Amino acid sequence: MIFKRYGSSYHSVDPNFESTALNEIGFRRDRERTISADELAADYERLTTHELAAEADGLVQDHTEQLLLDRIESRLLELEASLEEHCILVVDNGDGRDWPKARQRIRNVIIEGENRLRFEYTVSPPLRMAVYGQKAGTRE
């Protein structure tokens, strides 16, 4: 399960990675579970941190950006699927501080004698996901 901090609580979320959104890398609360920040600190311990990044390039701007986002989301879902029992994923980036953003670079290229634009996308900073494991004495 993936969690993101909102105020003094962590809420379960679903990825919402859309190239047409203002924040391309986003999460939407699913309202399944909420953990207070104090409970997370008391009952869980950070095990690892993973930085998720990707690159994409192509001739169509929106498709190329969406390809980048799909690659990051795929890595995120693989990470979530690999979690052991009693573990959760927590978005480690902070809103307004170091939130991941799609970065674009445009190059002119010549294809079959025509000038074209080639779009290259990266994510900076990477999406950081922390794996937390529930402490042995607090497992249900």
DSSP file with accessible surface (Angstrom, degrees, kcal/mol):
  #  RESIDUE AA STRUCTURE BP1 BP2  ACC     N-H-->O    O-->H-N    N-H-->O    O-->H-N    TCO  KAPPA ALPHA  PHI   PSI    X-CA   Y-CA   Z-CA
    1    1 A M              0   0   68      0, 0.0    88,-2.7     0, 0.0     2,-0.4   0.000 360.0 360.0 360.0 143.1    0.0    0.0    0.0
    2    2 A I  E     -a   89   0A   1     11,-0.5    11,-2.4    86,-0.2     2,-0.3  -0.849 360.0-169.8-104.9 136.0    1.2    3.5   -0.8
    3    3 A F  E     -aB  90  12A   0     86,-2.6    88,-2.7    -2,-0.4     2,-0.3  -0.933   7.6-170.4-125.3 149.7    0.9    6.4    1.6
    4    4 A K  E     - B   0  11A  13      7,-2.1     7,-2.6    -2,-0.3     2,-0.4  -0.990  29.3-111.8-136.4 144.0    1.5   10.2    1.3
    5    5 A R  E     + B   0  10A 116     86,-0.4     2,-0.4    -2,-0.3     5,-0.2  -0.601  31.0 176.1 -81.3 131.2    1.6   12.7    4.1
    6    6 A Y  E >   - B   0   9A  50      3,-3.1     3,-1.7    -2,-0.4     2,-0.3  -0.951  66.3 -49.8-129.8 107.6   -1.2   15.3    4.3
    7    7 A G  T 3  S-     0   0   67     -2,-0.4    -2,-0.0     1,-0.2     0, 0.0  -0.446 123.0 -16.7  65.8-123.5   -0.8   17.5    7.4
    8    8 A S  T 3  S+     0   0   85     -2,-0.3    29,-2.5    -3,-0.1    30,-0.3   0.216 127.4  67.1-101.4  16.6   -0.3   15.3   10.5
    9    9 A S  E <  S-BC   6  36A  28     -3,-1.7    -3,-3.1    27,-0.3     2,-0.5  -0.941  70.3-132.4-135.6 156.5   -1.5   12.1    8.9
   10   10 A Y  E     -BC   5  35A  30     25,-3.8    25,-3.0    -2,-0.3     2,-0.4  -0.938  26.7-163.8-106.3 128.2   -0.5    9.6    6.2
   11   11 A H  E     -BC   4  34A  29     -7,-2.6    -7,-2.1    -2,-0.5    23,-0.2  -0.888  24.8-110.0-113.5 144.7   -3.3    8.6    3.8
   12   12 A S  E     -B    3   0A   0     21,-2.5    18,-1.9    -2,-0.4    19,-0.7  -0.457  46.3-175.1 -69.3 142.7   -3.3    5.7    1.4
   13   13 A V  E     - C   0  29A   3    -11,-2.4   -11,-0.5    16,-0.3    16,-0.2  -0.920  25.9-136.6-139.3 160.8   -3.1    6.9   -2.2
   14   14 A D  E     - C   0  28A  73     14,-2.6    14,-2.7    -2,-0.3     2,-0.0  -0.938  39.0-102.6-113.9 143.7   -3.3    5.7   -5.8
   15   15 A P  E     - C   0  27A  18      0, 0.0    12,-0.3     0, 0.0     2,-0.2  -0.372  32.2-173.4 -63.9 143.9   -0.8    7.0   -8.4
   16   16 A N  E     + C   0  26A  51     10,-3.2    10,-0.9     2,-0.0     2,-0.8  -0.708  11.1 169.9-138.8  80.5   -2.3    9.7  -10.7
   17   17 A F  E     + C   0  25A   3     -2,-0.2     2,-0.4     8,-0.2     8,-0.2  -0.838   8.5 162.4-102.4 103.3    0.4   10.3  -13.4
   18   18 A E    >   -     0   0   85      6,-1.3     3,-1.3    -2,-0.8    -2,-0.0  -0.982  36.6-151.1-128.2 127.6   -1.1   12.4  -16.1
   19   19 A S  T 3  S+     0   0   11     -2,-0.4     5,-0.1     1,-0.2    -1,-0.1   0.738  99.2  55.5 -68.1 -21.0    0.8   14.4  -18.7
   20   20 A T  T 3  S+     0   0  113      4,-0.1    -1,-0.2     3,-0.1     2,-0.1   0.513  89.7  96.3 -91.3  -2.7   -2.0   17.0  -19.0
   21   21 A A  S <  S-     0   0   40     -3,-1.3     3,-0.3     1,-0.1     4,-0.1  -0.482  81.6-122.2 -86.3 157.8   -2.1   17.8  -15.3
   22   22 A L  S    S+     0   0  153      1,-0.3     2,-0.8    -2,-0.1    -1,-0.1   0.938 113.9  37.2 -61.9 -48.7   -0.3   20.7  -13.7
   23   23 A N  S    S-     0   0   93      1,-0.2    -5,-0.3    78,-0.1    -1,-0.3  -0.901  78.9-168.0-102.5 101.9    1.6   18.3  -11.4
   24   24 A E  S    S+     0   0   18     -2,-0.8    -6,-1.3    -3,-0.3     2,-0.9   0.852  77.9  56.5 -60.8 -38.2    2.2   15.4  -13.7
   25   25 A I  E    S+C   17   0A   0     75,-0.4     2,-0.3    -8,-0.2    -8,-0.2  -0.848  81.5 147.0 -98.2 103.5    3.3   13.1  -10.9
   26   26 A G  E     -C   16   0A  14     -2,-0.9   -10,-3.2   -10,-0.9     2,-0.4  -0.863  37.7-143.8-135.7 168.0    0.4   13.1   -8.5
   27   27 A F  E     -C   15   0A  21     -2,-0.3     2,-0.5   -12,-0.3    -2,-0.0  -0.986   9.5-150.6-134.6 144.1   -1.4   10.9   -6.0
   28   28 A R  E     -C   14   0A 133    -14,-2.7   -14,-2.6    -2,-0.4     2,-0.1  -0.961  25.4-116.5-118.7 127.9   -5.1   10.7   -5.2
   29   29 A R  E     -C   13   0A  96     -2,-0.5   -16,-0.3   -16,-0.2   -26,-0.0  -0.414  21.5-169.3 -61.2 134.2   -6.3    9.7   -1.8
   30   30 A D  E     -     0   0A  36    -18,-1.9   -17,-0.2     3,-0.1    -1,-0.1   0.446  28.9-134.9-103.9  -4.1   -8.3    6.5   -1.9
   31   31 A R  E     +     0   0A 185    -19,-0.7     3,-0.1     2,-0.2   -18,-0.1   0.682  69.1 120.8  61.7  22.1   -9.6    6.8    1.7
   32   32 A E  E    S+     0   0A 136      1,-0.3     2,-0.3   -20,-0.2    -1,-0.1   0.876  78.1   3.2 -79.7 -38.9   -8.8    3.1    2.5
   33   33 A R  E     -     0   0A  82    -21,-0.1   -21,-2.5     2,-0.0     2,-0.4  -0.997  55.6-165.6-152.7 144.6   -6.5    3.8    5.4
   34   34 A T  E     -C   11   0A  74     -2,-0.3     2,-0.4   -23,-0.2   -23,-0.2  -0.995   4.9-170.9-131.8 136.9   -5.0    6.6    7.4
   35   35 A I  E     -C   10   0A   1    -25,-3.0   -25,-3.8    -2,-0.4     2,-0.0  -0.997  23.7-127.0-126.5 129.1   -2.0    6.5    9.8
   36   36 A S  E  >  -C    9   0A  46     -2,-0.4     4,-2.5   -27,-0.2   -27,-0.3  -0.374  23.5-117.3 -70.2 155.0   -1.1    9.4   12.1
   37   37 A A  H  > S+     0   0   17    -29,-2.5     4,-2.3     1,-0.2     5,-0.2   0.884 117.3  52.4 -60.3 -37.0    2.4   10.7   11.9
   38   38 A D  H  > S+     0   0  135    -30,-0.3     4,-2.1     2,-0.2    -1,-0.2   0.905 109.0  49.2 -66.0 -41.0    2.9    9.7   15.5
   39   39 A E  H  > S+     0   0   70      2,-0.2     4,-3.1     1,-0.2     5,-0.3   0.911 110.2  50.9 -65.0 -41.2    1.7    6.2   14.9
   40   40 A L  H  X S+     0   0    6     -4,-2.5     4,-1.9     1,-0.2    -2,-0.2   0.944 112.2  47.0 -61.6 -44.6    4.0    5.8   11.9
   41   41 A A  H  < S+     0   0   72     -4,-2.3    -1,-0.2     1,-0.2    -2,-0.2   0.871 119.5  39.9 -65.0 -36.3    7.0    7.0   13.9
   42   42 A A  H  < S+     0   0   57     -4,-2.1    -2,-0.2    -5,-0.2    -1,-0.2   0.867 125.5  31.7 -81.5 -37.1    6.1    4.6   16.8
   43   43 A D  H  < S+     0   0   42     -4,-3.1    92,-3.1    -5,-0.2     2,-0.3   0.584 114.0  52.9-102.4 -12.7    5.0    1.5   14.9
   44   44 A Y  E  <  -D  134   0A   9     -4,-1.9     2,-0.4    -5,-0.3    90,-0.2  -0.895  57.5-156.9-126.7 155.2    7.1    1.5   11.7
   45   45 A E  E     -D  133   0A 103     88,-2.4    88,-2.7    -2,-0.3     2,-0.4  -0.985  29.3-111.1-129.6 142.7   10.8    1.8   10.9
   46   46 A R  E     +D  132   0A 108     -2,-0.4    86,-0.3    86,-0.2     3,-0.1  -0.568  35.7 173.7 -71.7 127.7   12.3    3.0    7.6
   47   47 A L  E     -     0   0A  89     84,-3.5     2,-0.3     1,-0.4    85,-0.2   0.848  58.3 -14.4-100.9 -50.2   14.0    0.0    5.8
   48   48 A T  E     -D  131   0A  65     83,-1.2    83,-3.0     2,-0.0    -1,-0.4  -0.959  51.3-137.8-148.4 166.0   15.0    1.4    2.5
   49   49 A T  E     -D  130   0A  63     -2,-0.3     2,-0.4    81,-0.2    81,-0.2  -0.996  16.4-163.0-129.6 136.4   14.6    4.3    0.1
   50   50 A H  E     -D  129   0A  68     79,-3.0    79,-2.9    -2,-0.4     2,-0.6  -0.970   9.1-149.2-121.0 134.7   14.2    4.0   -3.7
   51   51 A E  E     -D  128   0A 128     -2,-0.4     2,-0.6    77,-0.2    77,-0.2  -0.913  14.4-158.9-103.4 120.7   14.6    6.8   -6.2
   52   52 A L  E     +D  127   0A  16     75,-3.5    75,-2.3    -2,-0.6     2,-0.3  -0.894  24.5 151.1-104.8 121.9   12.4    6.3   -9.2
   53   53 A A        +     0   0   42     -2,-0.6     2,-0.3    73,-0.2    71,-0.1  -0.933  14.2 177.9-142.0 163.2   13.4    8.1  -12.4
   54   54 A A        -     0   0    8     -2,-0.3    69,-0.7    69,-0.1     2,-0.3  -0.962  15.7-140.9-157.1 170.8   13.0    7.5  -16.1
   55   55 A E  E     +F  122   0B 140     -2,-0.3     2,-0.3    67,-0.2    67,-0.2  -0.961  16.9 175.9-136.6 152.8   13.7    9.0  -19.5
   56   56 A A  E     -F  121   0B   5     65,-1.9    65,-3.3    -2,-0.3     2,-0.3  -0.979   4.4-175.1-153.1 147.9   11.8    9.2  -22.7
   57   57 A D  E     +F  120   0B  83     -2,-0.3     2,-0.3    63,-0.2    63,-0.2  -0.993  19.4 130.5-144.4 150.5   12.2   10.8  -26.1
   58   58 A G  E     -F  119   0B  12     61,-2.2    61,-3.4    -2,-0.3    -2,-0.0  -0.982  59.1 -96.1-176.9-178.4   10.0   11.0  -29.2
   59   59 A L  S    S+     0   0   62     -2,-0.3     2,-0.6    59,-0.2    58,-0.2   0.562 100.8  68.4 -96.1 -11.8    8.5   13.3  -31.9
   60   60 A V  S  > S-     0   0   76      1,-0.2     4,-2.4    59,-0.1     5,-0.2  -0.952  71.6-150.7-114.8 119.5    5.1   13.9  -30.2
   61   61 A Q  H  > S+     0   0   90     -2,-0.6     4,-2.4     1,-0.2     5,-0.2   0.923  91.0  40.3 -56.9 -57.3    5.3   16.0  -27.1
   62   62 A D  H  > S+     0   0   71      1,-0.2     4,-2.6     2,-0.2    -1,-0.2   0.915 116.6  49.9 -64.4 -40.9    2.3   14.7  -25.1
   63   63 A H  H  > S+     0   0  130      2,-0.2     4,-2.2     1,-0.2    -1,-0.2   0.893 111.3  49.7 -64.7 -38.6    2.9   11.1  -26.0
   64   64 A T  H  X S+     0   0    8     -4,-2.4     4,-2.0     2,-0.2    -2,-0.2   0.926 111.8  47.2 -67.4 -43.3    6.6   11.3  -25.0
   65   65 A E  H  X S+     0   0   17     -4,-2.4     4,-2.3    -5,-0.2    -2,-0.2   0.921 112.3  49.9 -65.1 -40.6    5.8   12.9  -21.7
   66   66 A Q  H  X S+     0   0   35     -4,-2.6     4,-2.9     1,-0.2    -1,-0.2   0.890 107.0  55.7 -66.3 -34.8    3.1   10.3  -21.0
   67   67 A L  H  X S+     0   0   67     -4,-2.2     4,-2.1     2,-0.2    -1,-0.2   0.931 107.4  49.8 -60.7 -44.1    5.6    7.5  -21.8
   68   68 A L  H  X S+     0   0    0     -4,-2.0     4,-2.0     1,-0.2    -2,-0.2   0.949 112.8  46.2 -57.6 -49.1    8.0    8.9  -19.2
   69   69 A L  H  X S+     0   0    0     -4,-2.3     4,-2.7     1,-0.2    -2,-0.2   0.890 110.1  53.5 -64.9 -38.3    5.2    9.0  -16.6
   70   70 A D  H  X S+     0   0   75     -4,-2.9     4,-2.4     1,-0.2    -1,-0.2   0.885 107.5  52.0 -63.4 -37.7    4.0    5.5  -17.5
   71   71 A R  H  X S+     0   0  104     -4,-2.1     4,-1.9    -5,-0.2    -1,-0.2   0.913 111.7  45.3 -65.9 -42.1    7.6    4.2  -17.0
   72   72 A I  H  X S+     0   0    0     -4,-2.0     4,-2.4     2,-0.2    -2,-0.2   0.930 113.2  50.0 -67.2 -43.3    7.8    5.8  -13.5
   73   73 A E  H  X S+     0   0   48     -4,-2.7     4,-2.7     1,-0.2     5,-0.2   0.911 108.5  53.3 -62.7 -38.4    4.4    4.5  -12.6
   74   74 A S  H  X S+     0   0   58     -4,-2.4     4,-2.2     1,-0.2    -1,-0.2   0.928 109.9  47.4 -62.0 -43.4    5.3    1.0  -13.7
   75   75 A R  H  X S+     0   0  108     -4,-1.9     4,-2.2     2,-0.2    -1,-0.2   0.891 111.5  51.8 -64.5 -38.3    8.4    1.1  -11.5
   76   76 A L  H  X S+     0   0    0     -4,-2.4     4,-2.6     2,-0.2    -2,-0.2   0.937 110.8  46.6 -64.0 -45.0    6.4    2.3   -8.6
   77   77 A L  H  X S+     0   0   72     -4,-2.7     4,-2.5     2,-0.2    -2,-0.2   0.865 110.9  52.8 -68.7 -34.0    3.8   -0.5   -9.0
   78   78 A E  H  X S+     0   0  126     -4,-2.2     4,-1.4    -5,-0.2    -1,-0.2   0.914 110.2  48.7 -63.3 -42.5    6.6   -3.1   -9.3
   79   79 A L  H  < S+     0   0   20     -4,-2.2     4,-0.4     2,-0.2     3,-0.3   0.930 111.7  48.8 -63.2 -44.2    8.1   -1.8   -6.1
   80   80 A E  H >< S+     0   0   62     -4,-2.6     3,-1.4     1,-0.2    -2,-0.2   0.917 110.0  51.6 -62.3 -41.1    4.7   -1.9   -4.4
   81   81 A A  H 3< S+     0   0   86     -4,-2.5    -1,-0.2     1,-0.3    -2,-0.2   0.791 105.9  56.1 -67.0 -25.8    4.1   -5.5   -5.6
   82   82 A S  T 3< S+     0   0   79     -4,-1.4    -1,-0.3    -3,-0.3    -2,-0.2   0.492  80.5 121.1 -86.1  -2.1    7.5   -6.6   -4.2
   83   83 A L    <   -     0   0   35     -3,-1.4     2,-0.1    -4,-0.4     3,-0.1  -0.335  60.4-129.0 -64.3 141.3    6.7   -5.4   -0.7
   84   84 A E    >   -     0   0  156      1,-0.2     3,-1.3     4,-0.1    -1,-0.1  -0.387  41.8 -74.2 -80.4 166.4    6.8   -8.0    2.1
   85   85 A E  T 3  S+     0   0  158      1,-0.2    -1,-0.2    -2,-0.1     3,-0.1  -0.289 120.7  25.0 -60.1 144.6    4.0   -8.5    4.5
   86   86 A H  T 3  S+     0   0   58      1,-0.3    48,-3.2    47,-0.1     2,-0.3   0.686 100.4 115.0  71.1  20.2    3.8   -5.7    7.1
   87   87 A C  E <   - E   0 133A  22     -3,-1.3     2,-0.3    46,-0.2    -1,-0.3  -0.904  42.2-172.6-118.4 151.3    5.5   -3.2    4.9
   88   88 A I  E     - E   0 132A   5     44,-2.6    44,-2.8    -2,-0.3     2,-0.4  -0.933  21.0-125.9-135.0 159.7    4.2    0.0    3.3
   89   89 A L  E     -aE   2 131A   0    -88,-2.7   -86,-2.6    -2,-0.3     2,-0.4  -0.899  23.6-166.9-105.3 137.0    5.5    2.5    0.8
   90   90 A V  E     -aE   3 130A   3     40,-2.7    40,-3.0    -2,-0.4     2,-0.4  -0.991  26.3-119.8-127.5 130.3    5.6    6.2    1.7
   91   91 A V  E     - E   0 129A  10    -88,-2.7   -86,-0.4    -2,-0.4    38,-0.2  -0.550  27.6-170.7 -65.4 121.9    6.2    9.1   -0.7
   92   92 A D        +     0   0   40     36,-3.0    37,-0.2    -2,-0.4    -1,-0.2   0.649  53.9  94.4 -95.0 -18.6    9.3   10.7    0.6
   93   93 A N  S    S-     0   0    9     35,-0.8     2,-0.4     1,-0.1     6,-0.1  -0.476  72.2-130.9 -71.8 148.2    9.3   13.9   -1.5
   94   94 A G    >>  -     0   0   10     -2,-0.1     3,-1.4     1,-0.0     4,-1.3  -0.831  19.8-108.2-105.0 138.0    7.7   16.9    0.0
   95   95 A D  T 34 S+     0   0  100     -2,-0.4    -1,-0.0     1,-0.3     0, 0.0  -0.380 104.7   5.5 -57.0 131.8    5.1   19.1   -1.6
   96   96 A G  T 34 S+     0   0   87      1,-0.1    -1,-0.3    -2,-0.1    -2,-0.0   0.286 125.7  67.8  79.1 -14.4    6.6   22.5   -2.5
   97   97 A R  T <4 S-     0   0  183     -3,-1.4    -2,-0.2     0, 0.0    -1,-0.1   0.869 122.8 -15.4 -98.8 -68.5   10.1   21.4   -1.5
   98   98 A D  S  < S+     0   0   38     -4,-1.3    -3,-0.1     2,-0.0     3,-0.1  -0.241  77.9 163.0-136.8  43.6   11.5   18.7   -3.8
   99   99 A W        -     0   0   35     -5,-0.3    25,-0.1    -6,-0.1    28,-0.1  -0.472  45.1-107.6 -70.6 135.5    8.5   17.5   -5.7
  100  100 A P        -     0   0    1      0, 0.0   -75,-0.4     0, 0.0     2,-0.4  -0.366  41.3-174.9 -65.5 141.4    9.4   15.5   -8.8
  101  101 A K  E     -G  124   0B  62     23,-0.9    23,-2.3    24,-0.3     2,-0.4  -0.993  29.6-112.0-139.5 142.1    8.7   17.3  -12.1
  102  102 A A  E     -G  123   0B  12     -2,-0.4     2,-0.4    21,-0.2    21,-0.2  -0.611  33.5-156.0 -73.5 128.5    8.9   16.3  -15.7
  103  103 A R  E     -G  122   0B 117     19,-3.5    19,-2.0    -2,-0.4     2,-0.4  -0.932   5.9-152.9-111.0 134.9   11.7   18.3  -17.4
  104  104 A Q  E     -G  121   0B  81     -2,-0.4     2,-0.4    17,-0.2    17,-0.2  -0.849  13.9-175.6-113.1 140.5   11.6   18.8  -21.1
  105  105 A R  E     -G  120   0B 146     15,-2.4    15,-2.8    -2,-0.4     2,-0.5  -1.000  12.7-157.3-130.3 131.3   14.4   19.4  -23.6
  106  106 A I  E     -G  119   0B  80     -2,-0.4     2,-0.4    13,-0.2    13,-0.2  -0.931  10.2-176.5-114.0 132.3   13.6   20.1  -27.3
  107  107 A R  E     -G  118   0B  86     11,-2.3    11,-2.9    -2,-0.5     2,-0.5  -0.952  25.2-126.3-124.2 146.0   16.0   19.5  -30.1
  108  108 A N  E     +G  117   0B 129     -2,-0.4     2,-0.3     9,-0.2     9,-0.2  -0.794  35.9 175.6 -86.2 131.4   15.7   20.3  -33.8
  109  109 A V  E     -G  116   0B  30      7,-2.9     7,-3.2    -2,-0.5     2,-0.6  -0.936  28.5-128.7-132.5 157.5   16.4   17.2  -36.0
  110  110 A I  E     -G  115   0B 123     -2,-0.3     2,-0.5     5,-0.2     5,-0.2  -0.938  25.8-179.8-109.6 121.0   16.2   16.5  -39.7
  111  111 A I  E >  S-G  114   0B  55      3,-2.7     3,-1.8    -2,-0.6    -2,-0.0  -0.985  72.9 -18.6-124.4 119.1   14.2   13.5  -40.6
  112  112 A E  T 3  S-     0   0  186     -2,-0.5    -1,-0.1     1,-0.3     3,-0.1   0.894 129.6 -50.9  51.4  42.8   13.8   12.6  -44.4
  113  113 A G  T 3  S+     0   0   72      1,-0.2     2,-0.4    -3,-0.0    -1,-0.3   0.482 116.8 111.2  79.7   3.2   14.9   16.2  -45.3
  114  114 A E  E <  S- G   0 111B 113     -3,-1.8    -3,-2.7     0, 0.0     2,-0.4  -0.890  70.1-118.9-112.9 142.1   12.3   17.9  -43.0
  115  115 A N  E     + G   0 110B 129     -2,-0.4     2,-0.3    -5,-0.2    -5,-0.2  -0.619  42.7 171.6 -73.5 131.0   13.0   19.9  -39.8
  116  116 A R  E     - G   0 109B 106     -7,-3.2    -7,-2.9    -2,-0.4     2,-0.4  -0.927  31.8-118.3-135.6 161.5   11.3   18.2  -36.8
  117  117 A L  E     - G   0 108B  78     -2,-0.3     2,-0.5    -9,-0.2    -9,-0.2  -0.843  20.3-158.5-100.2 138.7   11.3   18.7  -33.1
  118  118 A R  E     - G   0 107B  66    -11,-2.9   -11,-2.3    -2,-0.4     2,-0.5  -0.981   9.9-150.3-117.2 125.8   12.5   15.8  -30.9
  119  119 A F  E     -FG  58 106B  17    -61,-3.4   -61,-2.2    -2,-0.5     2,-0.4  -0.829  10.7-170.7-101.8 129.5   11.2   15.9  -27.3
  120  120 A E  E     -FG  57 105B  39    -15,-2.8   -15,-2.4    -2,-0.5     2,-0.4  -0.984   6.9-168.3-119.9 129.8   13.3   14.5  -24.5
  121  121 A Y  E     +FG  56 104B   7    -65,-3.3   -65,-1.9    -2,-0.4     2,-0.3  -0.941  12.5 164.6-122.0 140.8   11.9   14.1  -21.0
  122  122 A T  E     -FG  55 103B  59    -19,-2.0   -19,-3.5    -2,-0.4     2,-0.5  -0.878  33.0-118.1-137.0 171.4   13.5   13.3  -17.6
  123  123 A V  E     - G   0 102B  12    -69,-0.7   -21,-0.2    -2,-0.3   -69,-0.1  -0.963  27.1-146.9-116.7 130.8   12.3   13.6  -14.0
  124  124 A S  E    S+ G   0 101B  58    -23,-2.3   -23,-0.9    -2,-0.5    -2,-0.1  -0.970  80.3  17.6-145.7 130.0   14.1   15.9  -11.6
  125  125 A P  S    S-     0   0   36      0, 0.0   -24,-0.3     0, 0.0    -1,-0.3   0.734 101.4-115.1 -69.5 166.9   14.3   15.3   -8.7
  126  126 A P        -     0   0   32      0, 0.0     2,-0.6     0, 0.0   -73,-0.2  -0.220  30.9 -98.6 -63.6 156.7   13.5   11.6   -8.8
  127  127 A L  E     -D   52   0A   0    -75,-2.3   -75,-3.5   -28,-0.1     2,-0.5  -0.688  42.3-151.9 -75.2 117.8   10.4   10.3   -7.1
  128  128 A R  E     -D   51   0A  47     -2,-0.6   -36,-3.0   -77,-0.2   -35,-0.8  -0.868  13.7-173.5 -98.7 126.8   11.7    9.0   -3.7
  129  129 A M  E     -DE  50  91A   0    -79,-2.9   -79,-3.0    -2,-0.5     2,-0.4  -0.980   9.3-153.7-121.9 126.4    9.7    6.2   -2.1
  130  130 A A  E     -DE  49  90A   0    -40,-3.0   -40,-2.7    -2,-0.5     2,-0.6  -0.829   8.3-142.9-100.1 135.3   10.6    4.9    1.4
  131  131 A V  E     -DE  48  89A  12    -83,-3.0   -84,-3.5    -2,-0.4   -83,-1.2  -0.881  19.4-169.0 -96.5 123.0    9.8    1.4    2.5
  132  132 A Y  E     -DE  46  88A  31    -44,-2.8   -44,-2.6    -2,-0.6     2,-0.4  -0.940   5.8-155.6-113.0 136.9    8.6    1.2    6.1
  133  133 A G  E     -DE  45  87A   4    -88,-2.7   -88,-2.4    -2,-0.4     2,-0.2  -0.906  24.3-113.7-110.9 140.6    8.3   -2.1    7.9
  134  134 A Q  E     -D   44   0A  16    -48,-3.2   -90,-0.3    -2,-0.4     5,-0.1  -0.518  38.8-109.5 -71.6 133.6    6.0   -2.6   10.9
  135  135 A K    >   -     0   0   77    -92,-3.1     3,-1.9    -2,-0.2     4,-0.5  -0.355  26.6-116.2 -64.6 145.6    8.0   -3.2   14.1
  136  136 A A  G >  S+     0   0   79      1,-0.3     3,-1.0     2,-0.2    -1,-0.1   0.854 111.8  52.2 -55.0 -41.2    7.6   -6.8   15.4
  137  137 A G  G 3  S+     0   0   84      1,-0.2    -1,-0.3     3,-0.0    -2,-0.1   0.628 109.2  50.7 -74.5  -7.8    5.9   -5.8   18.6
  138  138 A T  G <  S+     0   0   44     -3,-1.9    -1,-0.2   -95,-0.2    -2,-0.2   0.405  78.3 120.8-111.4   1.9    3.2   -3.8   16.9
  139  139 A R    <         0   0  122     -3,-1.0    -3,-0.0    -4,-0.5    -4,-0.0  -0.441 360.0 360.0 -71.3 141.5    2.0   -6.3   14.2
  140  140 A E              0   0  207     -2,-0.1    -1,-0.1     0, 0.0    -2,-0.1  -0.517 360.0 360.0 -86.4 360.0   -1.6   -7.2   14.3
